[in-house]
Amino acid sequence: MKYQVTITETLSRTVSVEAPSAEIAEEQVRGQYRDEEIVLGSSDFCYFDVDVNREDSKPFYQSQTGDFKLYYGDCMELLPLLNDKVDMVFADPPYFLSNGGISVQSGKIVSVNKGDWDKGMSSEDIDAFNRKWIGQCRELLKDNGTIWVSGTYHNIFSVANALASLGFKILNVITWAKTNPPPNISCRYFTYSTEFIIWARKMVKVPHYYNYELMKAINGDKQMTDVWRLPAIAPWEKTCGKHPTQKPLSLMSRIILASTKKGDKVLDPFCGSGTTGIAANLLERGFVGIEREREYVEMSQRRRLEIDNPQTAESYRTRIKDIDFVERCEVMV
């Protein structure tokens, strides 16, 4: 997003910069002053005001068909500026896990730190954070719409409390049991092999959409339970780069198939590498995504351009179990 940053001292200067948030925009402008050897102390800044112009809140990228809109910036600032009403929200917010821990990937010990956006906060700050973004998403959600939020024990209880306090009705808590979890190298705990995904509808008394028959068919003509055994991301899902918390297309496809119809619109306020949008477009749903890290916005764009190739899109569909089932059996989606 572009910001008009006005710095008031003896003279007033307006500088236009592109940044994912107002905080970073301010830091960029201060850096420009330092690089130009214009020395300013904190007392020289009488005040610092950031004006977000709605006209500048245009998608960073939009597909030719308009079914994939991608915004670069902080969702807290961008969500109030969007006009899209959506049928479903999927959110993979920070789990607040980046506190110096280690894990194992491909047999190597690695840091679990994801970035500054995932650093731990106090429980009060986490609660306030979740209430704010969930409340903003609620404004964009249709009355019969639903929201899915993923997490671990680090954040999922805060999310559940925020949903309840904002008037949502919790429908299920899905347990995603990973079939290929990393080992626990400390050997002092059970291996972490699950994540939780809360599914809730916006209004307590307004019915939501659930494709019960399809979920039953996918599950061998038995009612699907709230425990899903699905693998983590496969190598073929990383052709455009790697995101540290990337969700697998198999998971996102099931969520979208279960709770939306063709032509519906899906919002992801923390869209990372764009998996939600790729799954939505493969299933003929529209997508609106927001991401604050430039690296991942560009990765999302590359992934969306990749499936403009019909052969690539078809290859993805055949590799995603639920989509392949739908296309082979020609069931209602």
C-alpha positions as CSV (number, residue, x, y, z in Angstrom):
1,M,0.0,0.0,0.0
2,K,1.2,3.5,-0.7
3,Y,1.2,6.0,2.2
4,Q,1.4,9.8,2.2
5,V,3.7,10.4,5.1
6,T,3.8,14.0,6.3
7,I,6.6,15.1,8.6
8,T,6.1,18.4,10.3
9,E,9.2,20.4,11.4
10,T,10.1,23.9,10.5
11,L,9.1,22.9,7.0
12,S,6.6,20.3,6.0
13,R,7.6,17.5,3.6
14,T,5.3,14.8,2.2
15,V,7.0,11.6,1.1
16,S,5.2,8.7,-0.8
17,V,6.5,5.2,0.1
18,E,5.2,1.7,-0.4
19,A,5.1,-0.4,2.7
20,P,3.0,-3.2,4.3
21,S,2.1,-1.1,7.3
22,A,2.1,2.5,8.7
23,E,4.8,1.6,11.2
24,I,7.1,0.4,8.5
25,A,6.2,3.4,6.3
26,E,7.4,5.7,9.1
27,E,10.6,3.7,9.5
28,Q,11.3,3.9,5.8
29,V,10.9,7.7,5.7
30,R,13.1,8.1,8.8
31,G,15.7,6.0,7.0
32,Q,15.6,8.2,4.0
33,Y,16.4,11.2,6.2
34,R,19.3,9.4,7.8
35,D,20.7,8.3,4.4
36,E,20.6,11.9,3.2
37,E,22.4,13.0,6.3
38,I,19.6,15.2,7.4
39,V,19.9,14.9,11.2
40,L,16.6,15.0,13.0
41,G,16.0,14.3,16.7
42,S,12.7,13.1,18.1
43,S,12.0,16.6,19.3
44,D,12.0,17.8,15.6
45,F,8.9,15.7,15.0
46,C,6.0,17.7,16.4
47,Y,3.7,14.9,15.4
48,F,3.6,12.0,12.9
49,D,0.4,11.5,11.0
50,V,-0.2,8.8,8.5
51,D,-3.1,9.2,6.0
52,V,-4.3,6.0,4.3
53,N,-5.9,7.1,1.0
54,R,-8.7,4.7,0.0
55,E,-7.9,5.3,-3.7
56,D,-4.5,3.8,-3.0
57,S,-5.9,0.6,-1.5
58,K,-5.9,-1.2,-4.8
59,P,-4.9,-4.9,-5.2
60,F,-1.2,-5.6,-5.5
61,Y,-2.2,-8.2,-8.0
62,Q,-5.5,-9.2,-9.6
63,S,-6.0,-12.1,-12.0
64,Q,-7.2,-11.4,-15.5
65,T,-10.6,-13.0,-14.7
66,G,-10.9,-11.1,-11.4
67,D,-11.2,-14.2,-9.3
68,F,-8.0,-13.6,-7.3
69,K,-7.4,-10.3,-5.6
70,L,-4.2,-9.9,-3.6
71,Y,-3.5,-6.9,-1.3
72,Y,-0.1,-6.0,0.2
73,G,-0.3,-4.6,3.7
74,D,-1.4,-5.1,7.2
75,C,-4.9,-6.7,7.4
76,M,-5.7,-4.5,10.4
77,E,-5.4,-1.4,8.2
78,L,-6.8,-3.0,4.9
79,L,-9.9,-4.9,6.1
80,P,-11.9,-1.7,6.9
81,L,-11.1,-0.4,3.4
82,L,-12.5,-3.5,1.5
83,N,-15.9,-3.5,0.0
84,D,-16.1,-7.2,-0.8
85,K,-18.8,-9.2,1.0
86,V,-17.6,-12.8,1.3
87,D,-19.2,-16.1,1.9
88,M,-16.3,-17.7,3.9
89,V,-13.2,-16.5,5.8
90,F,-10.2,-18.8,6.4
91,A,-7.5,-17.4,8.6
92,D,-4.2,-18.8,9.7
93,P,-3.2,-16.0,12.2
94,P,0.1,-15.9,14.1
95,Y,0.5,-18.7,16.6
96,F,3.0,-16.6,18.6
97,L,5.6,-19.5,18.6
98,S,8.7,-17.7,17.5
99,N,10.5,-17.6,20.8
100,G,13.8,-19.3,20.1
101,G,12.7,-23.0,19.9
102,I,14.0,-25.6,17.6
103,S,12.5,-28.4,15.4
104,V,13.6,-30.9,12.8
105,Q,13.1,-30.6,9.0
106,S,14.4,-33.2,6.5
107,G,16.6,-34.6,9.3
108,K,18.2,-31.3,10.2
109,I,17.7,-29.2,13.4
110,V,16.2,-25.8,12.5
111,S,14.9,-22.8,14.3
112,V,11.1,-22.6,14.7
113,N,11.2,-18.8,14.5
114,K,9.0,-17.7,11.6
115,G,9.5,-13.9,11.8
116,D,8.7,-10.8,13.8
117,W,5.0,-11.3,13.0
118,D,5.0,-14.5,15.0
119,K,6.9,-13.4,18.2
120,G,5.1,-14.1,21.5
121,M,3.0,-11.5,23.2
122,S,1.2,-11.3,26.5
123,S,-2.1,-13.1,26.8
124,E,-3.9,-9.8,27.0
125,D,-2.3,-8.6,23.8
126,I,-3.1,-11.8,22.0
127,D,-6.7,-11.6,23.1
128,A,-7.0,-8.0,21.9
129,F,-5.3,-8.9,18.6
130,N,-7.7,-11.7,17.9
131,R,-10.8,-9.7,18.8
132,K,-9.7,-6.9,16.5
133,W,-9.1,-8.9,13.3
134,I,-12.0,-11.3,13.8
135,G,-14.3,-8.3,14.4
136,Q,-13.1,-6.7,11.1
137,C,-13.6,-10.0,9.2
138,R,-17.1,-10.2,10.7
139,E,-18.1,-6.9,9.0
140,L,-17.2,-8.4,5.6
141,L,-18.8,-11.8,6.1
142,K,-22.4,-12.4,4.8
143,D,-25.0,-13.2,7.5
144,N,-25.1,-16.8,6.4
145,G,-21.3,-17.0,6.1
146,T,-18.8,-19.0,8.1
147,I,-15.2,-18.6,9.3
148,W,-12.5,-21.1,9.8
149,V,-9.5,-20.3,12.0
150,S,-6.5,-22.6,12.5
151,G,-4.2,-22.7,15.4
152,T,-2.5,-24.7,18.2
153,Y,-2.9,-24.6,21.9
154,H,-0.8,-21.4,21.9
155,N,-3.6,-19.3,20.3
156,I,-6.7,-21.4,19.7
157,F,-8.4,-20.8,23.0
158,S,-8.0,-17.0,22.6
159,V,-9.5,-17.4,19.1
160,A,-12.5,-19.4,20.5
161,N,-13.2,-16.8,23.2
162,A,-13.0,-14.0,20.6
163,L,-15.4,-15.7,18.3
164,A,-17.9,-16.4,21.1
165,S,-17.7,-12.8,22.5
166,L,-18.3,-11.4,19.0
167,G,-21.5,-13.4,18.4
168,F,-20.3,-16.3,16.3
169,K,-21.7,-19.8,16.8
170,I,-18.9,-22.4,16.9
171,L,-19.9,-25.4,14.8
172,N,-16.9,-27.7,15.0
173,V,-13.3,-27.8,16.1
174,I,-11.5,-29.9,13.5
175,T,-8.4,-31.8,14.5
176,W,-6.0,-32.0,11.7
177,A,-3.9,-35.1,12.4
178,K,-0.7,-34.8,10.3
179,T,0.4,-38.1,8.7
180,N,4.0,-36.9,8.5
181,P,4.8,-34.7,11.6
182,P,8.4,-33.8,12.5
183,P,9.8,-35.7,15.5
184,N,10.1,-34.2,19.0
185,I,13.8,-33.8,19.4
186,S,13.7,-33.0,23.2
187,C,12.1,-36.4,24.0
188,R,10.4,-34.8,26.9
189,Y,6.9,-34.5,25.4
190,F,4.5,-36.3,23.1
191,T,5.2,-35.5,19.4
192,Y,3.2,-32.5,18.2
193,S,1.2,-33.9,15.3
194,T,-2.0,-31.9,15.2
195,E,-3.4,-28.5,14.6
196,F,-7.0,-27.3,15.4
197,I,-9.3,-25.5,13.0
198,I,-12.4,-23.8,14.5
199,W,-15.4,-23.6,12.2
200,A,-18.0,-21.0,13.2
201,R,-20.9,-19.2,11.6
202,K,-21.5,-15.5,11.8
203,M,-25.1,-15.5,13.2
204,V,-26.4,-17.9,15.8
205,K,-29.9,-18.1,14.2
206,V,-29.0,-17.8,10.5
207,P,-28.4,-21.2,8.8
208,H,-25.0,-21.8,7.3
209,Y,-24.1,-23.9,4.2
210,Y,-22.6,-27.4,4.7
211,N,-22.2,-29.9,1.8
212,Y,-23.0,-32.9,4.0
213,E,-23.5,-35.3,1.1
214,L,-20.2,-34.5,-0.5
215,M,-18.2,-34.9,2.7
216,K,-20.0,-38.2,3.3
217,A,-19.2,-39.4,-0.2
218,I,-15.5,-38.4,0.1
219,N,-15.4,-40.4,3.4
220,G,-16.5,-43.7,1.8
221,D,-20.2,-43.0,2.3
222,K,-19.8,-42.5,6.0
223,Q,-20.4,-39.4,8.0
224,M,-17.1,-37.4,8.1
225,T,-15.8,-36.9,11.6
226,D,-14.0,-33.9,13.0
227,V,-10.6,-35.6,12.8
228,W,-9.0,-35.3,9.4
229,R,-5.9,-37.3,8.6
230,L,-4.0,-35.3,6.0
231,P,-0.3,-34.8,5.2
232,A,1.6,-31.6,5.5
233,I,2.6,-29.8,2.3
234,A,4.2,-31.9,-0.5
235,P,7.3,-30.8,-2.5
236,W,5.2,-30.0,-5.6
237,E,3.4,-27.3,-3.6
238,K,6.7,-25.4,-3.1
239,T,7.6,-24.8,-6.8
240,C,7.4,-21.0,-6.3
241,G,9.1,-20.9,-3.0
242,K,8.5,-21.9,0.6
243,H,6.5,-20.3,3.4
244,P,7.2,-21.3,7.0
245,T,3.6,-22.0,7.9
246,Q,2.2,-23.0,4.5
247,K,-0.9,-25.1,4.7
248,P,-1.4,-28.0,2.2
249,L,-3.8,-27.7,-0.7
250,S,-5.5,-30.9,0.5
251,L,-6.6,-29.2,3.7
252,M,-7.8,-26.0,2.1
253,S,-9.7,-27.8,-0.6
254,R,-11.7,-29.8,1.9
255,I,-12.5,-26.7,3.9
256,I,-13.7,-24.8,0.8
257,L,-15.6,-27.8,-0.6
258,A,-17.4,-28.3,2.8
259,S,-18.6,-24.8,3.3
260,T,-19.0,-23.0,0.0
261,K,-20.6,-23.3,-3.5
262,K,-19.2,-22.5,-6.9
263,G,-19.0,-18.8,-7.4
264,D,-18.8,-18.0,-3.7
265,K,-16.0,-15.7,-2.5
266,V,-13.4,-16.5,0.1
267,L,-11.3,-14.1,2.2
268,D,-8.0,-14.8,3.8
269,P,-6.6,-11.9,5.9
270,F,-3.2,-13.7,6.6
271,C,-2.8,-15.3,3.2
272,G,0.9,-16.1,3.3
273,S,1.9,-17.9,0.1
274,G,-1.7,-17.8,-1.2
275,T,-2.7,-21.5,-0.7
276,T,-6.3,-20.5,0.2
277,G,-6.6,-18.6,-3.1
278,I,-5.1,-21.3,-5.2
279,A,-7.5,-23.9,-3.7
280,A,-10.5,-21.5,-4.2
281,N,-9.7,-20.8,-7.8
282,L,-9.1,-24.5,-8.6
283,L,-12.6,-25.0,-7.2
284,E,-14.1,-22.1,-9.2
285,R,-14.5,-19.8,-6.1
286,G,-13.4,-16.2,-5.9
287,F,-10.6,-15.1,-3.6
288,V,-9.6,-12.0,-1.7
289,G,-6.3,-12.2,0.2
290,I,-4.1,-9.9,2.4
291,E,-0.5,-10.4,3.2
292,R,2.0,-8.0,4.9
293,E,5.3,-9.6,3.9
294,R,6.4,-8.5,0.4
295,E,8.2,-11.8,-0.2
296,Y,5.1,-13.8,0.3
297,V,2.8,-11.5,-1.7
298,E,5.1,-12.0,-4.7
299,M,5.1,-15.7,-4.1
300,S,1.3,-15.8,-4.1
301,Q,1.3,-13.9,-7.4
302,R,3.7,-16.4,-8.9
303,R,1.6,-19.4,-7.7
304,R,-1.6,-17.9,-9.1
305,L,0.1,-17.2,-12.5
306,E,1.3,-20.8,-12.5
307,I,-2.2,-22.2,-12.6
308,D,-3.1,-20.0,-15.5
309,N,-1.5,-22.8,-17.4
310,P,-4.4,-25.4,-17.9
311,Q,-2.0,-28.3,-17.7
312,T,-0.6,-27.2,-14.4
313,A,-4.1,-26.5,-13.0
314,E,-5.2,-30.0,-14.1
315,S,-2.1,-31.6,-12.6
316,Y,-2.9,-29.9,-9.3
317,R,-6.5,-31.1,-9.4
318,T,-5.5,-34.7,-9.9
319,R,-2.9,-34.6,-7.0
320,I,-5.5,-33.2,-4.5
321,K,-7.4,-36.2,-3.3
322,D,-10.8,-34.5,-2.7
323,I,-10.8,-32.5,-5.9
324,D,-9.8,-35.6,-7.9
325,F,-12.7,-37.5,-6.3
326,V,-15.2,-34.7,-7.1
327,E,-14.1,-34.6,-10.8
328,R,-14.1,-38.4,-11.2
329,C,-17.5,-38.9,-9.5
330,E,-19.1,-35.7,-10.8
331,V,-20.7,-35.0,-7.4
332,M,-22.3,-31.6,-6.5
333,V,-19.8,-29.0,-5.4
